[in-house]
Amino acid sequence: MRAEQVEAERRRRVEEFLRDIGTSPAQSSSRNPLEQPWGMTPEEFSHRCGPMLMKLFTDARDETAALTEQIEKVEREIDDRVSALYGL
């Protein structure tokens, strides 16, 4: 899967998560920490949204973290190939 496809899948999952917790993806901004559940701790999430939604958070965090790892792997492969191509 290409990085763009994985990024699109991660975005789809983030939007689903935002809707599930009662936030409109259209009204959210990139500065909203909820836009990056893979980077939030359970404590940060609980502080913002309360403990009742923790299962939604942990599911979204785990899925988006896995997708983020895929994106990083593909980007490293691209970097390695470009470096090899240019002899860097």
C-alpha positions in Angstrom: 0.0 0.0 0.0 1.3 3.4 -0.9 1.9 6.1 1.7 -0.9 8.2 0.3 -3.4 5.4 0.6 -2.4 4.7 4.2 -2.6 8.4 5.0 -6.1 8.5 3.5 -7.1 5.4 5.6 -5.7 7.0 8.7 -7.7 10.2 8.0 -10.9 8.2 7.4 -10.3 6.5 10.8 -9.7 9.8 12.5 -12.9 11.3 11.1 -14.8 8.2 12.2 -13.3 8.6 15.7 -14.2 12.3 15.9 -17.8 11.5 14.8 -18.0 8.7 17.4 -17.1 11.0 20.2 -19.5 13.7 19.1 -17.1 16.1 17.3 -17.6 17.3 13.8 -14.6 16.5 11.6 -15.5 19.5 9.4 -15.4 21.9 12.3 -12.2 20.4 13.8 -8.8 21.9 13.0 -5.3 20.4 12.7 -4.4 22.1 16.1 -7.0 19.9 17.8 -5.2 17.2 19.7 -8.1 14.8 19.0 -7.0 14.9 15.3 -4.0 12.8 16.3 -5.3 10.1 18.7 -2.1 8.1 18.1 -0.1 10.8 19.8 -2.4 11.2 22.9 -2.1 9.5 26.2 -5.3 8.0 27.8 -4.9 10.7 30.5 -4.9 13.5 27.9 -8.0 12.1 26.3 -9.8 11.5 29.6 -9.1 15.1 30.6 -10.6 16.4 27.3 -13.5 14.0 26.9 -14.0 12.0 30.1 -13.5 8.3 30.9 -16.8 7.2 29.3 -15.4 7.3 25.8 -12.1 5.6 26.6 -12.8 2.5 24.6 -13.5 4.6 21.5 -10.2 6.4 22.1 -8.1 3.3 22.7 -9.5 1.6 19.5 -8.8 4.7 17.4 -5.4 5.3 19.0 -4.3 1.7 18.3 -5.6 1.7 14.7 -4.1 5.1 13.8 -0.8 4.3 15.5 -0.5 1.2 13.3 -1.3 3.2 10.2 1.2 5.8 11.3 3.9 3.1 11.6 3.0 2.0 8.0 3.4 5.5 6.7 6.7 6.0 8.5 8.0 2.6 7.1 7.0 3.6 3.5 8.6 7.1 3.9 11.9 5.5 5.2 11.9 3.1 2.2 11.5 6.1 -0.1 14.2 8.0 1.6 16.6 5.0 1.4 15.8 4.6 -2.3 16.4 8.3 -3.0 19.7 8.2 -1.1 20.8 5.1 -3.0 19.8 6.7 -6.3 21.8 9.8 -5.6 24.6 8.1 -3.8 24.0 9.9 -0.5 
